[in-house]
Amino acid sequence: MQQGQTVLVLRRLLAQIRDVMAAEGSAQTRLARIVSIIATDLAAEVCSVYVRRAGDVLELFATQGLRATAVRRTRLRIGEGLIGEVAASGRPLALADAQSHPNFAYRPETGEEIYQSLMGVPILRSGRSVGVLAVQNVRRRQYADEEIEALQTVAMVLAELVIGGKLVDRYELAVTEGIALLPLRLEGVRLNAGLALGVAVQHRPRFTVRKLVAEDTSEEHDRLRRAVAEMHGALDDMLRASDFAAGSEHRDVLETYRMIAEDVGWLRRIGEAIDTGLTAEAAVQKVNDDIHARMSQVSDPYLRERVHDLEDLADRLLQHLIGVDDKALEFPRTNDVILVARNLGPAQLLDYARGRLRGVILEEGSPNAHVVIVARALDIPFVGQVRDALNRIDSGEEVILDADHAQVFVRPGDDITKPFLRNLEARRARKAAYAASKDLPAVTLDDVRISININAGLLVELNHMAESGADGIGLYRTEVPFMVRSELPNVESQRQLYRKVLDYAAGKPVVFRTLDIGGDKVQAHWNQGNEANPAMGWRAIRVSFDRPALLRQQLRALIRAAAGQELSVMFPMIAEVEELDFARRLLDMELDREKRHGGLLPSSVRVGAMLEVPALLFQLQALLSRVDFVSVGTNDLIQFLFASDRANYRVSERYDVLTPMVLSLLKNVVQQGQAANVPVNLCGEMASQPLDAMALVGIGFRNISVSPPAVGPIKEIVRSLRVSSLEKFTDSLCTSSQRSVRENLKAYAKDHGIAI
């Protein structure tokens, strides 16, 4: 069937279905008539509709061609058979020889053994399979892509009948866990730390599309164009009204989001759906459901999060098409709010953040999401990957959000609420105490100075440096601005950003780490391909070997930004000294280039290397002769030492960093640095943990870099300990045979009055 012919058949089919759905009769009767029409128009001997029931079971509700006695008798589990596979994957399946497929499940009561080919599509609502629509043919038939697309369009229209409550009670599939006002504890993944207490407000930006089939497709195209123009105007107004400064990363997030709204491919697909006979709003809904179903299996975090941006934009476009005002929900007037959603776009979070938003719970979400980047900038506690959160947390229910430990308490009792409130109050008091002592130096009781710096990647994080009294920026992650932009920043854009970082630092030292891209830091600017082990693959300095212009442009921007000032730059993921030599050659080339062009050079240039690849431990003497400083990146170093993926929650906490082996190794690195008169710093997450930081001071580290909120607690620890005593104790731990010395360190801190 040719594409033009398919469109005509589909328009006629949709018109017939529209008439049946508007006619008198029960939902079951209308469904039976619809499957008969579909079978006739698509030249299929069989058309069947399976509906999802409680317990994740698919039940045959109507058929044309299979035995009538099988209706309401034949059942398949989600994932069972070809029908169950379609429902489980949320994607279509077309087979010329269905019975040879390994997942084929024979049901003798249906009489389907004579049918060779099968085409099935999910019936989707909000990205979730609520049923399956399938056609079958006696002969082996190769279904064309246009036919699959047509059946998907019909399935979208059928969804209104399936979920309308007339076939199956709409509450049948409601999750029963946690009902009867019993307390409920849910777990997720920490996306931004913090504690919050408030009432739940559900974010369900779903609109009722009442008219699905178009009467005049030309008018629907005009409606779409008007709605898109209105949406673009509203987004531009939002950008102008935002408090985020031009050039800041979180503003870049919003501008990237605005650019996605002009995605030609997305808008073209909506237009093609209108051509099949759908209304503009039905076309938007169909494309949105289709994208969600197609991308739900994609592992690439950047692509998955861009799908969420498209879903947010689809909701906004529907708002303009339907003509409803779907701004942020009205928050309760007297309560703080915990927002519960499947996912959010960055603009939606800003809609809510102007109210009394204290925390966010998502069913989805990842550290790479644009909305999470904005949440960190606003310091909003955030937990993602909370399964079935919308079904298990009702609006108006009291919620405790413990993002520090990635857990949620719904309808908490006094046994949970009272200690939580004490913890929250103690946390506020500690914050106040840290703020009061921010100008005090981080000096131990026996006068040893410890430099406490911050790790940062967003300009907004630099505010914490002044607020906390940090000594400088021990690690500025230059890849973050690259991750939130839709195109590669040019030299001037980078220069302006790095200049702002130096201005924020106000004379305090700043260490710029060159691009650590690849691995879990996916860029929008090129397709790096699929890697089985991305953390050990094409990333950081290895990318620069293949694309030296990328590193040269960044170094050029850094040199210009630091004109007349000290420039400290370090290179990540160095596995052998030759890689550092390569990076230094590029740096020297850029310094020479700037000098030839008459530019003002930095007053001095300090070059460092990240120690995060174990192979470099065996070349440490050669490395120390080439650098001005070394910075230990414990995040990667520890995961490589234990062969334990830090992004895999099943194994990431299996191995304790406070093991004698790790402490002994790090102590040896510090000692070799001291012997070579080369400072050895540490900028991994290990330094942000109070007990771990105490141990690091004990094995000789005098310069550490931590997450901004950790500056106050770590400074308090430093000011309450004696290095002379602690060093003797940690020396004894380094030779211990224990698996972990964490409890030993806790006991020591307690006995010596250290503020852990």
Secondary structure, DSSP 4 states (H G I P E B T S, - for coil): --HHHHHHHHHHHHHHHHHHHHSSS-HHHHHHHHHHHHHHHTT-SEEEEEEEETTTEEEEEEEESS-GGGTTT-EEETTSHHHHHHHHHTS-EEESSGGGSTT----GGGTGGG--EEEEEEEEETTEEEEEEEEEESS-----HHHHHHHHHHHHHHHHHHSSSSSS-TTTT---TT-TT--EEEE-EEEE--EEEEEEEEE---------B-S-HHHHHHHHHHHHHHHHHHHHHHHHH--SPTT-HHHHHHHHHHHHTT-HHHHHHHHHHHHTTB-HHHHHHHHHHHHHHHHTT---HHHHHHHHHHHHHHHHHHHHHHT----SPPPPTTS-EEEEES---HHHHHHHHTSSEEEEEESS--TT-HHHHHHHHHT--EEE--TTHHHHS-TT-EEEEEGGGTEEEES--HHHHHHHHHHHHHHHHHHHHHHHTTTS--B-TT--B-EEEEEESSGGGGHHHHHHT---EEEEETHHHHHTSSS---HHHHHHHHHHHHHHHTTS-EEEEPP--BTTB--SSS-----SSGGGSS-THHHHHH-HHHHHHHHHHHHHHTTTSEEEEEESS--SHHHHHHHHHHHHHHHHHHHHTTPPPPSEEEEEEEE-SGGGGGGHHHHHTT-SEEEE-HHHHHHHHHT--TT-TTTTTTS-S-SHHHHHHHHHHHHHHHHTT--EEE-SGGGGSHHHHHHHHHTT--EEEE-GGGHHHHHHHHTT--HHHHHHHHHHHHT---S--HHHHHHHHHHTT---
